[in-house]
Amino acid sequence: MRCPCGCGRTIELLVIPEATPRWDFSVDNKGRPSLSPSVWLQKGCHSHFWLRNGRVEWCD
């Protein structure tokens, strides 16, 4: 996915059960994706956000 801050960075998240760290990915009945836990980029733009029901929720 592309970073939602607009910096253009491609974010790759591991969703396979064997991976560490790993994110859980789900899609609701309207086709909206969610990720858990939050995504926190330690380098570059330092974005920290949740993806819930297809919406980006920024962390303070």
VEXDREN-2710 file (C-alpha; in Angstrom, 1 decimal):
% VEXDREN-2710
k/r/px/py/pz
1/MET/0.0/0.0/0.0
2/ARG/1.1/3.6/-0.4
3/CYS/1.6/5.7/2.7
4/PRO/-1.5/7.7/3.4
5/CYS/0.5/10.9/4.3
6/GLY/1.2/11.5/0.7
7/CYS/5.0/10.9/0.9
8/GLY/4.8/8.3/-1.9
9/ARG/6.4/5.5/0.2
10/THR/5.3/2.0/-0.5
11/ILE/4.5/0.1/2.7
12/GLU/4.8/-3.6/2.8
13/LEU/3.1/-5.4/5.7
14/LEU/3.4/-9.1/6.5
15/VAL/0.0/-10.8/6.9
16/ILE/1.0/-14.5/6.8
17/PRO/0.6/-16.4/10.1
18/GLU/4.3/-17.4/10.3
19/ALA/5.7/-13.8/10.0
20/THR/7.0/-11.7/12.9
21/PRO/5.9/-8.9/13.1
22/ARG/2.6/-9.6/11.5
23/TRP/-0.6/-7.7/10.8
24/ASP/-4.1/-9.1/10.8
25/PHE/-6.1/-8.1/7.7
26/SER/-9.9/-8.2/7.4
27/VAL/-12.5/-6.9/5.1
28/ASP/-16.0/-6.0/6.3
29/ASN/-19.3/-6.9/4.5
30/LYS/-19.0/-3.6/2.5
31/GLY/-15.5/-4.5/1.2
32/ARG/-13.7/-2.1/3.5
33/PRO/-10.2/-3.2/4.7
34/SER/-8.9/-3.1/8.3
35/LEU/-5.5/-3.8/9.7
36/SER/-4.3/-4.6/13.2
37/PRO/-2.1/-3.5/14.9
38/SER/-1.5/0.1/13.8
39/VAL/1.2/0.9/11.2
40/TRP/4.1/3.0/12.6
41/LEU/6.9/4.0/10.2
42/GLN/10.1/4.3/12.1
43/LYS/12.0/6.0/9.2
44/GLY/11.1/8.6/6.6
45/CYS/7.8/10.4/7.3
46/HIS/7.2/8.6/10.7
47/SER/3.5/8.1/10.0
48/HIS/1.5/6.3/12.6
49/PHE/-2.0/5.2/11.8
50/TRP/-4.8/2.6/12.0
51/LEU/-6.6/1.4/9.0
52/ARG/-10.2/0.7/10.1
53/ASN/-13.2/0.0/7.9
54/GLY/-11.4/1.5/4.9
55/ARG/-10.5/4.7/6.7
56/VAL/-7.1/6.0/8.0
57/GLU/-7.2/7.0/11.6
58/TRP/-4.1/9.0/12.6
59/CYS/-2.4/8.4/15.9
60/ASP/-1.2/11.4/17.9
END
